[in-house]
Amino acid sequence: MKAAKVLLFFALLAAAFFGGYAYKGSSGSGQASGGRKILYYVDPMHPSYKSDKPGIAPDCGMKLEPVYADEGPSEAASAAPKGKILYYRDPQDHSYTSDKPGLNPETGNDLEPVYENDPSAYPPGTVQITPEKQQLIGVTYGTAEITSGAQTIRAVGKVSYDETRIAHVHTKYEGWIDEVFVNFTGQMVKKGQPLLTIYSPELLASQRELLLAAKARDVMKKSPFEGAIDHSRTLFDAARRRLELWDLSERQIEEVIATGNPIKNVTLYSPVTGYVLERNAFPQKKVMPDTDLYTVADLSRVWIIADIFEYEAPNIRIGQTARIELPYDPRKSFSAQVSYIQPQVDPMTRTLKVRLEAANPGLVLKPEMYVDVKFRIAFPPALTVSASAVLDAGDRKTVFVDRGNGFFEPRSVETGAEREGRIEILSGLKPGERVVTSGNFLMDSESQMKAAASGMQPAGAHEGHD
């Protein structure tokens, strides 16, 4: 009997012990280790989401934070979002939205407002980064601004001959070269300078015909027949005209008439001032009308052929001016003007050839010389951001917009021309918005992973914002 009482005492003691432990365990889910009572748990990014148990938020994958009874709602939850109400939604089913307050007919829950600055209203892919982490990854900022100004397009050019200033010296009759005065390639000649003398039986015969026609004209002046006088004048004019068409000068023709003797060896003169590029004139050589005796180039003006990349080509137009600089002496510069733009792009270099014309004082610009070509392009005012702010993935271009409190929204944008380190924004941003200019690559990686975890596509991966 005594033993039974002892066993009953220990049984009651064990029941009391385990009963107290179970009670403590049942109340522990609502208390912190320090004795503070936990009311519920919230998503730090979406404070409207509440849970009576700890865990992971289903929409963004962030760890739920406790809200204690002695401090009221957490800082994230108590910071009531301000600004314009965008829409209303079911606090438990975010897929149900309405533009008016009321109830969700399926769940019966009261719809809650979603404000313009509410983090829960941010597009998918929005990330929150603490100041410490921003400093660690080197986040810097810039602003979308309306800017205007100018940009310099630089290109490499090569000096070439002005093809309109190249002269070819040849005869219009057969003959033999007698004497050569300009006897090497590269020699400088002036306009009207003797180049060579040539003997031509055909030209000699034509001079004699002129002398006979001149004598007949003088004889027929005393004729009583007016028709005979006119006929002699016509013959004289025809003989003279033939010599003119064979490029005998007025002075040479007058010399033949004045002396009464034909010129046996006719002198050819340079038609322009320039340098001899080619020489085919040698003593005793027979020449034909199609023989180029000399090729002379006037270098007082030259062409410059510049290679422009195809994306820069829309900024170049005919009549535009550019500066020409010498690589070995930048202090010397020349003004040039665009006179021609090639209609096709080189398939290998993806460049377009642009021809400029420039004066060449002192003949400083020499053919085949390379020069630096600078086009100054003025741009009208436009919305721009730093070029480093735009992440170009080929099919989309994204910038990260600072929404405050460490939140960064991926924004799809459409870009235009790049100018002096800034790029034009055609759509997707507004003036004054703050964007990330450095550290955005790592930010984009985190945004993509977060969007993948929530099963949604980042905002920057599809349609942009106006």
C-alpha positions as CSV (number, residue, x, y, z in Angstrom):
1,M,0.0,0.0,0.0
2,K,2.8,2.3,0.8
3,A,4.5,1.5,-2.4
4,A,1.4,2.2,-4.4
5,K,1.2,5.7,-2.8
6,V,4.8,6.4,-3.7
7,L,4.2,5.4,-7.3
8,L,1.1,7.6,-7.5
9,F,3.0,10.5,-6.1
10,F,5.7,10.2,-8.8
11,A,3.1,9.8,-11.6
12,L,1.3,13.0,-10.5
13,L,4.7,14.8,-10.3
14,A,5.6,13.7,-13.9
15,A,2.2,14.8,-15.2
16,A,2.6,18.2,-13.6
17,F,6.1,18.6,-15.1
18,F,5.2,17.6,-18.6
19,G,1.9,19.6,-18.5
20,G,3.9,22.7,-17.5
21,Y,6.4,22.1,-20.3
22,A,3.6,21.6,-22.9
23,Y,1.9,24.8,-21.7
24,K,5.2,26.7,-22.0
25,G,5.8,25.3,-25.5
26,S,2.3,26.2,-26.6
27,S,2.8,29.8,-25.5
28,G,6.3,30.1,-26.9
29,S,5.1,30.6,-30.4
30,G,3.8,34.0,-29.4
31,Q,6.8,35.1,-27.3
32,A,10.4,36.0,-28.2
33,S,13.4,34.6,-26.3
34,G,13.5,37.8,-24.3
35,G,9.9,37.5,-23.1
36,R,8.5,40.1,-25.6
37,K,5.1,39.0,-27.1
38,I,5.0,38.6,-30.9
39,L,1.7,39.8,-32.5
40,Y,2.4,38.6,-36.0
41,Y,4.9,38.5,-38.8
42,V,5.2,40.9,-41.8
43,D,7.0,41.0,-45.1
44,P,9.5,43.9,-44.8
45,M,9.1,44.7,-48.5
46,H,5.3,44.3,-48.5
47,P,4.1,45.3,-45.0
48,S,0.5,44.6,-45.9
49,Y,1.3,40.9,-45.9
50,K,0.8,39.4,-42.4
51,S,1.3,35.9,-41.0
52,D,0.9,34.3,-37.6
53,K,3.9,32.2,-38.1
54,P,7.5,32.9,-39.1
55,G,8.7,32.0,-42.6
56,I,9.3,33.3,-46.1
57,A,7.1,35.7,-48.0
58,P,5.6,33.9,-51.0
59,D,5.6,36.9,-53.3
60,C,9.2,38.2,-52.9
61,G,11.1,35.4,-51.1
62,M,12.1,37.7,-48.2
63,K,12.2,36.5,-44.5
64,L,9.3,37.6,-42.5
65,E,10.0,40.0,-39.6
66,P,8.2,39.9,-36.2
67,V,5.9,42.7,-34.9
68,Y,6.1,42.9,-31.1
69,A,3.2,43.9,-28.8
70,D,5.2,46.4,-26.8
71,E,6.3,48.4,-29.9
72,G,3.3,48.1,-32.1
73,P,3.8,47.6,-35.8
74,S,7.3,47.4,-37.2
75,E,9.0,50.4,-38.7
76,A,8.3,49.1,-42.2
77,A,4.6,48.5,-41.4
78,S,4.1,51.7,-39.4
79,A,5.6,53.9,-42.1
80,A,2.2,54.4,-43.8
81,P,2.8,55.0,-47.5
82,K,1.9,58.4,-48.7
83,G,0.9,59.8,-52.0
84,K,-1.7,59.0,-54.7
85,I,-3.7,55.8,-54.4
86,L,-3.0,53.7,-57.4
87,Y,-5.7,51.0,-56.8
88,Y,-7.2,48.7,-54.2
89,R,-6.4,45.0,-53.6
90,D,-7.2,42.0,-51.4
91,P,-4.6,41.9,-48.6
92,Q,-4.4,38.1,-48.9
93,D,-4.9,37.7,-52.7
94,H,-2.9,40.4,-54.4
95,S,-4.1,39.2,-57.8
96,Y,-7.5,40.7,-57.1
97,T,-7.5,44.5,-57.7
98,S,-10.1,47.2,-58.1
99,D,-10.1,50.9,-58.8
100,K,-12.6,51.5,-56.0
101,P,-12.7,50.4,-52.3
102,G,-15.0,47.6,-51.2
103,L,-15.0,43.8,-50.7
104,N,-13.5,40.9,-52.6
105,P,-16.7,39.0,-53.5
106,E,-14.9,35.7,-53.4
107,T,-13.1,36.0,-50.0
108,G,-15.1,38.7,-48.4
109,N,-12.0,40.6,-47.4
110,D,-11.9,44.4,-47.2
111,L,-9.8,45.8,-50.0
112,E,-6.8,47.8,-48.9
113,P,-5.4,50.9,-50.8
114,V,-2.1,50.6,-52.6
115,Y,-0.3,54.0,-52.7
116,E,2.1,55.4,-55.3
117,N,5.0,55.1,-52.9
118,D,4.0,51.7,-51.5
119,P,6.9,49.2,-52.1
120,S,4.3,46.5,-52.7
121,A,3.1,48.5,-55.8
122,Y,6.6,48.4,-57.3
123,P,7.0,46.3,-60.5
124,P,8.4,42.8,-60.3
125,G,12.1,42.7,-60.1
126,T,12.4,45.7,-57.7
127,V,15.2,45.1,-55.2
128,Q,15.9,46.5,-51.8
129,I,19.6,47.1,-51.0
130,T,20.9,48.4,-47.7
131,P,23.2,51.4,-47.6
132,E,26.1,49.1,-46.5
133,K,25.6,46.8,-49.4
134,Q,25.3,49.8,-51.8
135,Q,28.7,51.0,-50.6
136,L,30.1,47.5,-50.9
137,I,29.1,47.1,-54.6
138,G,30.0,50.8,-55.4
139,V,26.6,52.2,-56.3
140,T,26.6,55.7,-57.8
141,Y,23.8,57.8,-59.1
142,G,22.9,60.2,-61.9
143,T,19.8,62.1,-62.9
144,A,17.7,62.1,-66.1
145,E,18.1,65.6,-67.4
146,I,17.2,67.7,-70.4
147,T,20.5,68.5,-72.0
148,S,21.8,70.1,-75.2
149,G,25.2,70.7,-76.6
150,A,27.6,69.3,-79.1
151,Q,29.5,66.2,-79.8
152,T,32.8,65.7,-81.8
153,I,32.9,62.8,-84.2
154,R,36.5,61.8,-84.9
155,A,37.6,59.9,-88.0
156,V,40.7,59.1,-89.9
157,G,41.1,60.6,-93.3
158,K,43.5,60.2,-96.2
159,V,44.6,63.0,-98.5
160,S,43.9,62.4,-102.2
161,Y,44.2,64.3,-105.4
162,D,41.3,66.5,-106.5
163,E,40.2,64.6,-109.6
164,T,38.8,67.7,-111.1
165,R,42.2,69.3,-111.0
166,I,44.1,66.6,-112.8
167,A,45.2,67.4,-116.4
168,H,46.3,65.0,-119.1
169,V,48.6,66.3,-121.8
170,H,48.3,64.7,-125.2
171,T,48.2,65.7,-128.9
172,K,45.3,65.5,-131.4
173,Y,47.6,64.4,-134.2
174,E,50.4,62.0,-134.9
175,G,54.0,63.0,-134.7
176,W,57.4,62.5,-133.2
177,I,58.8,64.2,-130.0
178,D,61.8,66.3,-130.8
179,E,62.9,67.9,-127.5
180,V,61.7,67.4,-123.9
181,F,61.9,70.2,-121.3
182,V,60.2,68.4,-118.3
183,N,62.0,65.2,-117.9
184,F,61.1,63.6,-114.6
185,T,58.1,62.6,-112.6
186,G,57.2,64.8,-109.6
187,Q,58.6,68.0,-111.2
188,M,56.7,71.2,-110.5
189,V,55.4,73.0,-113.6
190,K,53.5,76.2,-114.0
191,K,50.6,76.9,-116.3
192,G,51.9,77.9,-119.8
193,Q,55.4,76.4,-119.1
194,P,56.9,74.5,-122.2
195,L,56.8,70.8,-121.8
196,L,58.2,69.5,-125.2
197,T,58.3,70.1,-128.9
198,I,56.8,67.8,-131.5
199,Y,57.1,67.4,-135.3
200,S,54.0,66.4,-137.1
201,P,53.8,66.2,-141.0
202,E,50.0,66.5,-140.8
203,L,50.2,69.6,-138.7
204,L,52.9,71.0,-140.9
205,A,50.7,70.5,-144.0
206,S,47.8,72.3,-142.3
207,Q,50.0,75.3,-141.6
208,R,51.0,75.5,-145.2
209,E,47.3,75.3,-146.2
210,L,46.7,78.3,-143.9
211,L,49.5,80.3,-145.6
212,L,48.0,79.5,-149.0
213,A,44.6,80.5,-147.9
214,A,46.0,83.7,-146.5
215,K,47.8,84.5,-149.7
216,A,44.6,83.7,-151.8
217,R,42.6,86.0,-149.4
218,D,45.0,88.9,-150.0
219,V,45.0,88.4,-153.8
220,M,41.2,88.2,-154.0
221,K,40.7,91.4,-152.1
222,K,41.2,93.3,-155.4
223,S,38.8,91.0,-157.3
224,P,35.6,92.6,-158.7
225,F,33.7,89.5,-157.8
226,E,32.2,89.6,-154.4
227,G,31.6,85.9,-154.3
228,A,35.2,85.1,-154.9
229,I,36.2,87.4,-152.1
230,D,33.8,85.6,-149.7
231,H,35.0,82.2,-150.8
232,S,38.7,83.1,-150.1
233,R,37.8,84.3,-146.7
234,T,35.9,81.1,-145.9
235,L,38.9,79.0,-146.9
236,F,41.2,81.1,-144.7
237,D,38.8,80.8,-141.7
238,A,38.5,77.1,-142.2
239,A,42.3,76.6,-142.3
240,R,42.8,78.7,-139.2
241,R,40.0,76.9,-137.3
242,R,41.6,73.5,-138.0
243,L,44.8,74.7,-136.3
244,E,42.9,76.0,-133.4
245,L,41.2,72.6,-132.9
246,W,44.6,71.0,-133.0
247,D,45.4,73.2,-129.9
248,L,47.8,75.7,-131.6
249,S,47.7,78.8,-129.6
250,E,46.6,82.2,-131.0
251,R,50.1,83.4,-130.7
252,Q,51.5,80.5,-132.7
253,I,49.0,80.9,-135.5
254,E,49.7,84.6,-135.8
255,E,53.4,83.8,-135.9
256,V,52.9,81.5,-138.8
257,I,50.9,84.1,-140.7
258,A,53.3,87.0,-139.9
259,T,56.5,85.1,-140.9
260,G,55.0,83.2,-143.8
261,N,56.7,80.1,-142.6
262,P,55.2,77.1,-140.8
263,I,56.5,76.0,-137.4
264,K,58.3,72.7,-137.9
265,N,58.5,71.7,-134.3
266,V,55.4,72.8,-132.4
267,T,55.8,73.4,-128.6
268,L,53.3,72.0,-126.1
269,Y,52.6,73.9,-122.9
270,S,51.3,72.8,-119.5
271,P,47.6,73.5,-119.1
272,V,47.7,73.8,-115.3
273,T,50.1,74.6,-112.4
274,G,51.0,71.4,-110.5
275,Y,53.1,68.4,-110.2
276,V,53.9,65.8,-112.8
277,L,52.3,62.5,-111.8
278,E,53.1,60.5,-114.9
279,R,55.5,61.1,-117.8
280,N,55.5,59.3,-121.1
281,A,57.4,61.9,-123.1
282,F,60.8,60.9,-124.4
283,P,62.9,62.3,-127.4
284,Q,62.3,60.7,-130.8
285,K,59.3,58.8,-129.5
286,K,56.3,58.5,-131.8
287,V,53.1,59.7,-130.3
288,M,49.4,59.1,-131.2
289,P,46.4,61.2,-130.3
290,D,45.6,58.7,-127.5
291,T,49.0,58.9,-125.9
292,D,49.1,60.6,-122.5
293,L,52.4,62.5,-122.5
294,Y,52.1,64.0,-119.0
295,T,49.6,63.8,-116.1
296,V,49.8,67.0,-114.1
297,A,47.9,67.5,-110.8
298,D,47.0,70.8,-109.2
299,L,47.5,70.5,-105.4
300,S,46.3,73.9,-104.4
301,R,43.1,72.1,-103.3
302,V,42.9,68.4,-102.3
303,W,40.3,65.8,-101.4
304,I,40.2,64.1,-98.0
305,I,38.5,60.7,-97.8
306,A,37.3,60.0,-94.3
307,D,35.9,56.7,-92.9
308,I,32.7,57.2,-90.8
309,F,31.1,54.4,-88.9
310,E,27.6,53.6,-90.0
311,Y,26.0,54.6,-86.7
312,E,27.6,58.1,-87.0
313,A,26.6,58.5,-90.7
314,P,23.2,60.2,-90.0
315,N,25.0,63.1,-88.4
316,I,27.0,63.9,-91.5
317,R,25.6,65.9,-94.4
318,I,26.8,67.5,-97.6
319,G,28.1,71.1,-97.0
320,Q,29.0,70.4,-93.4
321,T,32.4,71.7,-92.3
322,A,35.1,69.8,-90.4
323,R,38.5,70.5,-88.9
324,I,41.6,68.7,-90.4
325,E,44.6,68.2,-88.1
326,L,48.0,66.7,-88.7
327,P,48.8,63.8,-86.4
328,Y,52.4,64.9,-86.1
329,D,51.6,68.6,-85.5
330,P,48.1,69.2,-84.0
331,R,48.8,73.0,-84.0
332,K,48.3,73.0,-87.7
333,S,44.6,72.7,-88.7
334,F,42.6,73.3,-91.9
335,S,39.0,73.8,-92.6
336,A,37.3,71.3,-95.0
337,Q,33.8,70.9,-96.4
338,V,31.9,67.7,-97.1
339,S,31.2,67.5,-100.9
340,Y,30.2,63.9,-101.3
341,I,28.9,60.9,-99.2
342,Q,29.3,57.5,-100.6
343,P,25.9,55.7,-101.0
344,Q,27.1,52.3,-99.7
345,V,28.7,50.9,-96.5
346,D,31.9,48.9,-96.7
347,P,30.8,45.4,-95.6
348,M,34.1,44.6,-94.0
349,T,34.8,47.7,-91.9
350,R,31.1,48.9,-91.6
351,T,32.2,52.4,-92.5
352,L,31.0,55.0,-95.0
353,K,33.4,57.0,-97.0
354,V,32.9,60.8,-96.9
355,R,34.8,63.1,-99.2
356,L,35.8,66.6,-98.1
357,E,37.5,69.4,-100.0
358,A,40.1,71.6,-98.5
359,A,42.4,74.4,-99.5
360,N,46.1,73.4,-99.3
361,P,48.2,76.5,-98.6
362,G,51.9,75.8,-98.7
363,L,51.1,72.3,-100.1
364,V,51.2,71.0,-96.5
365,L,48.6,68.3,-97.3
366,K,50.2,65.7,-99.5
367,P,48.4,62.9,-101.3
368,E,48.3,59.6,-99.4
369,M,49.0,61.4,-96.1
370,Y,46.8,60.4,-93.1
371,V,45.0,63.2,-91.1
372,D,42.6,63.5,-88.2
373,V,39.1,64.7,-89.2
374,K,36.8,66.2,-86.6
375,F,33.1,66.9,-87.1
376,R,31.4,69.1,-84.5
377,I,27.8,68.0,-84.2
378,A,25.2,70.2,-82.4
379,F,22.3,68.4,-80.7
380,P,18.9,69.9,-79.8
381,P,17.7,69.6,-76.2
382,A,16.7,66.1,-75.2
383,L,16.2,63.9,-72.1
384,T,19.6,62.1,-71.4
385,V,21.3,60.0,-68.8
386,S,24.8,58.8,-68.3
387,A,25.6,56.1,-70.8
388,S,26.8,53.8,-68.0
389,A,23.3,53.9,-66.5
390,V,21.8,51.8,-69.5
391,L,22.2,48.1,-69.4
392,D,22.0,46.8,-73.0
393,A,21.0,43.2,-73.2
394,G,20.4,43.3,-77.0
395,D,16.6,42.7,-76.9
396,R,16.0,45.2,-74.1
397,K,17.7,48.2,-72.5
398,T,17.2,48.7,-68.7
399,V,18.0,51.4,-66.2
400,F,17.5,51.1,-62.4
401,V,15.5,53.9,-60.9
402,D,16.0,54.9,-57.2
403,R,12.5,54.7,-55.6
404,G,13.9,55.7,-52.1
405,N,14.4,53.8,-48.9
406,G,16.9,51.4,-50.7
407,F,14.4,50.3,-53.3
408,F,15.5,50.1,-57.0
409,E,13.1,49.6,-59.9
410,P,14.2,48.0,-63.2
411,R,12.8,50.2,-66.0
412,S,12.8,49.4,-69.6
413,V,13.8,52.3,-71.8
414,E,14.1,53.2,-75.5
415,T,17.3,55.0,-76.3
416,G,18.5,57.3,-79.1
417,A,21.9,58.8,-80.0
418,E,24.9,58.8,-77.7
419,R,26.4,62.2,-77.1
420,E,29.5,63.1,-75.0
421,G,29.2,60.2,-72.5
422,R,25.4,60.6,-72.3
423,I,22.7,58.7,-74.1
424,E,19.3,60.1,-75.3
425,I,16.2,58.5,-73.7
426,L,13.2,58.4,-76.0
427,S,10.8,56.7,-73.6
428,G,10.8,55.1,-70.2
429,L,12.1,57.9,-67.9
430,K,11.0,61.4,-66.8
431,P,13.2,64.4,-66.2
432,G,14.5,64.5,-62.6
433,E,14.3,60.8,-61.9
434,R,17.4,59.4,-60.1
435,V,19.1,56.4,-61.8
436,V,21.9,54.1,-60.9
437,T,25.1,54.7,-63.0
438,S,27.5,52.2,-61.3
439,G,26.9,48.9,-59.6
440,N,23.8,48.3,-61.8
441,F,25.1,45.1,-63.3
442,L,25.1,43.3,-59.9
443,M,21.8,45.0,-59.1
444,D,20.4,43.5,-62.4
445,S,21.6,40.0,-61.4
446,E,19.8,40.2,-58.1
447,S,16.7,41.6,-59.8
448,Q,16.6,38.7,-62.2
449,M,17.1,36.1,-59.5
450,K,14.4,37.7,-57.4
451,A,11.9,37.8,-60.2
452,A,12.7,34.1,-61.1
453,A,12.1,33.1,-57.4
454,S,8.7,34.8,-57.4
455,G,7.8,33.4,-60.9
456,M,7.4,36.8,-62.5
457,Q,9.3,38.6,-65.2
458,P,11.2,41.8,-64.3
459,A,9.6,45.0,-65.3
460,G,12.7,45.9,-67.4
461,A,12.3,42.7,-69.4
462,H,9.1,43.8,-71.1
463,E,7.0,46.9,-71.3
464,G,8.5,50.1,-70.0
465,H,7.0,53.1,-68.1
466,D,6.2,56.5,-69.6
